[in-house]
Amino acid sequence: MKRYSLFFLITLLSVTVATAAEETGSSSSLFEKGNAALAAGDYEAAADAYRQELETSGPNAAVLFNLGNALYRQENYGAAILAYERALVLDPHAEDIRANLRLARDAATAFEDAETPFWKAPLYWLGLNEWLFASLASLGLLGILSLVRGIANPKAESPRMAVSLRTLAALGIGLLLVGAIALATRRDEMNRGIVVTPDAKVRLSPFATADVVATLPAGRTIHIDKGHEGFFRIENGWISESDASRIYPRP
């Protein structure tokens, strides 16, 4: 799990909101208000409270997860999928989030592409944020080792210390290389987006009056090339920003 936040385990059809609040450490009034509304079946009020909490306190996997649950109950599958995907960015190892994401995709008939090839699987053991942290940590380790070797007297260095330093250096270099490969291989993930409205229109150019070349269902994953005056450039045209959102929001 992400080091800076602990998350919870609930199911989509049996929401234990008290446990969620305890495990995440989130005790804000908005989060509690959303949990109470979710438990009472007022899913619209719950979603509103969770959105306000995110605007006030910033991204949080637990809040995004419960937001996804509230949106799912409203059959707003596109927005629910977006919330779950953003929760996975913060907590990529949470099986409960992945399970609910699969349920939402099934409900929206928005299925993902084929599974990752086995030889690429190690690159997905960590999330992008975790690979970045691991790469930076390995750089720091290599810097410290270089400093130690520079300060230490080579003649006074014991064979055991020399082996230990070489082993740590090899581990640092290996982790740095794997992290760099993972970040380079998965860089396109930063441009992933989700269609949030049903039958979203893809237009020939970034204008509301442009010809429609296709429609996309809610929940479909898209690759966003760039934005232009309220539209996103995607694989086969332009889609309104009101119909799709980035998984990794940009300022």
ChimeraX attribute file (.defattr): number of C-alpha atoms within 10 A of each C-alpha:
attribute: neighborCount
match mode: 1-to-1
recipient: residues
	/A:1	14
	/A:2	17
	/A:3	8
	/A:4	8
	/A:5	15
	/A:6	16
	/A:7	24
	/A:8	21
	/A:9	16
	/A:10	17
	/A:11	13
	/A:12	21
	/A:13	9
	/A:14	8
	/A:15	16
	/A:16	16
	/A:17	20
	/A:18	13
	/A:19	14
	/A:20	21
	/A:21	19
	/A:22	13
	/A:23	14
	/A:24	17
	/A:25	14
	/A:26	19
	/A:27	11
	/A:28	12
	/A:29	11
	/A:30	20
	/A:31	23
	/A:32	19
	/A:33	18
	/A:34	29
	/A:35	29
	/A:36	17
	/A:37	19
	/A:38	24
	/A:39	17
	/A:40	10
	/A:41	13
	/A:42	16
	/A:43	22
	/A:44	16
	/A:45	17
	/A:46	27
	/A:47	24
	/A:48	17
	/A:49	23
	/A:50	25
	/A:51	20
	/A:52	15
	/A:53	22
	/A:54	18
	/A:55	10
	/A:56	10
	/A:57	11
	/A:58	10
	/A:59	16
	/A:60	19
	/A:61	27
	/A:62	28
	/A:63	28
	/A:64	26
	/A:65	29
	/A:66	28
	/A:67	30
	/A:68	31
	/A:69	30
	/A:70	28
	/A:71	22
	/A:72	24
	/A:73	19
	/A:74	14
	/A:75	14
	/A:76	21
	/A:77	30
	/A:78	29
	/A:79	24
	/A:80	31
	/A:81	32
	/A:82	28
	/A:83	25
	/A:84	27
	/A:85	26
	/A:86	23
	/A:87	26
	/A:88	22
	/A:89	19
	/A:90	24
	/A:91	25
	/A:92	22
	/A:93	15
	/A:94	17
	/A:95	12
	/A:96	18
	/A:97	30
	/A:98	16
	/A:99	14
	/A:100	22
	/A:101	26
	/A:102	18
	/A:103	16
	/A:104	29
	/A:105	20
	/A:106	14
	/A:107	16
	/A:108	21
	/A:109	15
	/A:110	20
	/A:111	14
	/A:112	12
	/A:113	7
	/A:114	6
	/A:115	7
	/A:116	10
	/A:117	7
	/A:118	8
	/A:119	7
	/A:120	11
	/A:121	11
	/A:122	10
	/A:123	20
	/A:124	15
	/A:125	13
	/A:126	19
	/A:127	21
	/A:128	21
	/A:129	15
	/A:130	19
	/A:131	22
	/A:132	17
	/A:133	13
	/A:134	19
	/A:135	23
	/A:136	15
	/A:137	15
	/A:138	22
	/A:139	17
	/A:140	13
	/A:141	17
	/A:142	20
	/A:143	14
	/A:144	13
	/A:145	17
	/A:146	14
	/A:147	11
	/A:148	12
	/A:149	14
	/A:150	10
	/A:151	9
	/A:152	11
	/A:153	9
	/A:154	10
	/A:155	6
	/A:156	8
	/A:157	11
	/A:158	10
	/A:159	9
	/A:160	9
	/A:161	11
	/A:162	13
	/A:163	11
	/A:164	12
	/A:165	17
	/A:166	13
	/A:167	12
	/A:168	16
	/A:169	20
	/A:170	13
	/A:171	15
	/A:172	21
	/A:173	17
	/A:174	14
	/A:175	19
	/A:176	21
	/A:177	14
	/A:178	16
	/A:179	23
	/A:180	17
	/A:181	14
	/A:182	22
	/A:183	20
	/A:184	10
	/A:185	13
	/A:186	14
	/A:187	12
	/A:188	12
	/A:189	15
	/A:190	15
	/A:191	16
	/A:192	19
	/A:193	23
	/A:194	25
	/A:195	28
	/A:196	25
	/A:197	19
	/A:198	17
	/A:199	13
	/A:200	20
	/A:201	20
	/A:202	25
	/A:203	23
	/A:204	18
	/A:205	17
	/A:206	20
	/A:207	15
	/A:208	15
	/A:209	9
	/A:210	12
	/A:211	13
	/A:212	16
	/A:213	13
	/A:214	15
	/A:215	13
	/A:216	19
	/A:217	19
	/A:218	25
	/A:219	29
	/A:220	23
	/A:221	24
	/A:222	19
	/A:223	18
	/A:224	23
	/A:225	13
	/A:226	11
	/A:227	15
	/A:228	12
	/A:229	9
	/A:230	13
	/A:231	23
	/A:232	26
	/A:233	22
	/A:234	19
	/A:235	12
	/A:236	13
	/A:237	17
	/A:238	28
	/A:239	30
	/A:240	22
	/A:241	17
	/A:242	13
	/A:243	21
	/A:244	25
	/A:245	21
	/A:246	22
	/A:247	22
	/A:248	15
	/A:249	11
	/A:250	6
	/A:251	3
